[in-house]
Amino acid sequence: RCGWGRPLVLPPAVQLGFYPGGSGARYSPHLDRNPGEVGLKREITFLLYLNVDWDTDRHGGCLRLHPPDRASGAPVDVAPLGGRIVVFQSGKQLHEVLPCDGADRLALTLWCEYE
């Protein structure tokens, strides 16, 4: 268990997310596991960004993390800089990808699942 509330397992694959530069591609606010969702056991989300020389002012594409109670504070924007790792609870962290305007955006996603 290693300090987590229940046993976790690694799935056999990762996801490569690709957002074409200049397309305005985005991902609207969501959870990686919704309450009551049957069969989806995502517990922890790991993101690894693969973007070289990313400039948020020119390229956009930040990950926006929303506070648990949207009225309790401002969201936090995380630039998808190459080598940056972001970790959060899949069923609790509301997040989105802001529009990508200037360069291709790449991210590897791995979800640890509960047994």
C-alpha positions as a Markdown table, in Angstrom:
| # | Residue | x | y | z |
|---|---|---|---|---|
| 1 | Arg | 0.0 | 0.0 | 0.0 |
| 2 | Cys | 3.0 | 2.3 | 0.5 |
| 3 | Gly | 0.9 | 4.9 | 2.5 |
| 4 | Trp | -2.0 | 5.1 | 0.0 |
| 5 | Gly | -5.5 | 4.2 | 1.2 |
| 6 | Arg | -5.8 | 1.2 | -1.0 |
| 7 | Pro | -3.6 | -1.0 | -3.2 |
| 8 | Leu | -2.7 | 0.5 | -6.6 |
| 9 | Val | -1.7 | -1.1 | -9.9 |
| 10 | Leu | -0.1 | 0.1 | -13.1 |
| 11 | Pro | -1.9 | -0.4 | -16.4 |
| 12 | Pro | 0.0 | -1.9 | -19.3 |
| 13 | Ala | -0.1 | 1.2 | -21.5 |
| 14 | Val | 0.3 | 5.0 | -21.4 |
| 15 | Gln | -1.6 | 7.6 | -23.5 |
| 16 | Leu | 0.2 | 10.1 | -25.8 |
| 17 | Gly | -1.8 | 13.2 | -26.1 |
| 18 | Phe | -1.2 | 15.3 | -29.2 |
| 19 | Tyr | -2.6 | 18.8 | -29.7 |
| 20 | Pro | -1.7 | 20.2 | -33.2 |
| 21 | Gly | -0.1 | 23.7 | -33.0 |
| 22 | Gly | -2.2 | 26.5 | -34.4 |
| 23 | Ser | -5.4 | 24.5 | -34.2 |
| 24 | Gly | -6.8 | 26.0 | -31.0 |
| 25 | Ala | -7.2 | 22.4 | -29.8 |
| 26 | Arg | -8.2 | 22.2 | -26.1 |
| 27 | Tyr | -9.8 | 19.8 | -23.6 |
| 28 | Ser | -12.7 | 21.2 | -21.6 |
| 29 | Pro | -12.9 | 20.9 | -17.8 |
| 30 | His | -13.2 | 17.3 | -16.6 |
| 31 | Leu | -12.2 | 14.7 | -14.0 |
| 32 | Asp | -10.2 | 11.7 | -15.1 |
| 33 | Arg | -12.6 | 9.5 | -13.1 |
| 34 | Asn | -16.2 | 10.6 | -12.4 |
| 35 | Pro | -18.1 | 9.7 | -9.3 |
| 36 | Gly | -20.1 | 6.5 | -9.8 |
| 37 | Glu | -18.3 | 5.6 | -13.0 |
| 38 | Val | -18.4 | 1.8 | -13.3 |
| 39 | Gly | -15.3 | 0.0 | -14.6 |
| 40 | Leu | -13.0 | 3.0 | -14.6 |
| 41 | Lys | -10.6 | 2.7 | -11.7 |
| 42 | Arg | -8.2 | 5.6 | -12.2 |
| 43 | Glu | -6.8 | 6.8 | -8.9 |
| 44 | Ile | -3.8 | 8.9 | -9.6 |
| 45 | Thr | -3.0 | 10.8 | -12.8 |
| 46 | Phe | 0.7 | 11.3 | -13.9 |
| 47 | Leu | 1.4 | 13.7 | -16.7 |
| 48 | Leu | 4.9 | 14.0 | -18.3 |
| 49 | Tyr | 5.3 | 16.9 | -20.8 |
| 50 | Leu | 7.5 | 16.4 | -23.9 |
| 51 | Asn | 7.5 | 19.9 | -25.3 |
| 52 | Val | 10.9 | 21.5 | -26.1 |
| 53 | Asp | 11.4 | 25.3 | -25.9 |
| 54 | Trp | 7.7 | 25.8 | -24.9 |
| 55 | Asp | 6.7 | 29.5 | -24.6 |
| 56 | Thr | 3.3 | 29.8 | -23.0 |
| 57 | Asp | 2.8 | 33.4 | -24.2 |
| 58 | Arg | 3.2 | 32.3 | -27.8 |
| 59 | His | 1.9 | 28.7 | -27.7 |
| 60 | Gly | -0.8 | 28.6 | -25.0 |
| 61 | Gly | -1.7 | 25.1 | -24.0 |
| 62 | Cys | -1.4 | 25.3 | -20.2 |
| 63 | Leu | -3.0 | 22.8 | -18.0 |
| 64 | Arg | -5.5 | 24.6 | -15.8 |
| 65 | Leu | -6.2 | 23.1 | -12.4 |
| 66 | His | -9.4 | 24.2 | -10.7 |
| 67 | Pro | -9.8 | 24.5 | -7.0 |
| 68 | Pro | -12.2 | 21.9 | -5.4 |
| 69 | Asp | -14.8 | 24.6 | -4.8 |
| 70 | Arg | -14.6 | 26.9 | -7.8 |
| 71 | Ala | -15.8 | 29.8 | -5.6 |
| 72 | Ser | -12.9 | 29.3 | -3.1 |
| 73 | Gly | -10.0 | 30.5 | -5.3 |
| 74 | Ala | -8.5 | 31.1 | -8.6 |
| 75 | Pro | -7.4 | 28.2 | -10.9 |
| 76 | Val | -3.7 | 27.5 | -11.3 |
| 77 | Asp | -2.2 | 27.3 | -14.8 |
| 78 | Val | 0.7 | 24.9 | -15.4 |
| 79 | Ala | 2.9 | 25.4 | -18.4 |
| 80 | Pro | 3.6 | 22.1 | -20.3 |
| 81 | Leu | 7.4 | 22.5 | -20.2 |
| 82 | Gly | 9.4 | 19.5 | -21.4 |
| 83 | Gly | 10.4 | 17.2 | -18.5 |
| 84 | Arg | 7.7 | 18.6 | -16.1 |
| 85 | Ile | 5.7 | 16.0 | -14.3 |
| 86 | Val | 2.3 | 16.8 | -12.8 |
| 87 | Val | 0.6 | 14.4 | -10.4 |
| 88 | Phe | -3.0 | 14.6 | -9.0 |
| 89 | Gln | -5.9 | 12.5 | -7.8 |
| 90 | Ser | -7.9 | 11.4 | -10.8 |
| 91 | Gly | -11.3 | 11.6 | -9.3 |
| 92 | Lys | -10.9 | 14.8 | -7.4 |
| 93 | Gln | -8.9 | 17.3 | -9.5 |
| 94 | Leu | -11.0 | 19.2 | -12.1 |
| 95 | His | -8.7 | 20.2 | -14.9 |
| 96 | Glu | -8.6 | 21.3 | -18.5 |
| 97 | Val | -6.1 | 22.0 | -21.3 |
| 98 | Leu | -6.3 | 25.6 | -22.6 |
| 99 | Pro | -6.2 | 26.3 | -26.4 |
| 100 | Cys | -2.9 | 25.4 | -28.2 |
| 101 | Asp | -2.1 | 28.2 | -30.6 |
| 102 | Gly | 1.5 | 28.1 | -31.7 |
| 103 | Ala | 3.2 | 24.7 | -31.5 |
| 104 | Asp | 2.4 | 21.0 | -31.2 |
| 105 | Arg | 1.8 | 20.0 | -27.6 |
| 106 | Leu | 2.7 | 16.5 | -26.4 |
| 107 | Ala | 2.1 | 14.8 | -23.1 |
| 108 | Leu | 2.3 | 11.3 | -21.8 |
| 109 | Thr | -0.4 | 10.3 | -19.4 |
| 110 | Leu | -0.3 | 7.3 | -17.0 |
| 111 | Trp | -3.1 | 6.5 | -14.6 |
| 112 | Cys | -2.5 | 4.3 | -11.6 |
| 113 | Glu | -5.6 | 2.3 | -10.8 |
| 114 | Tyr | -7.0 | 0.8 | -7.7 |
| 115 | Glu | -7.5 | -2.9 | -7.5 |
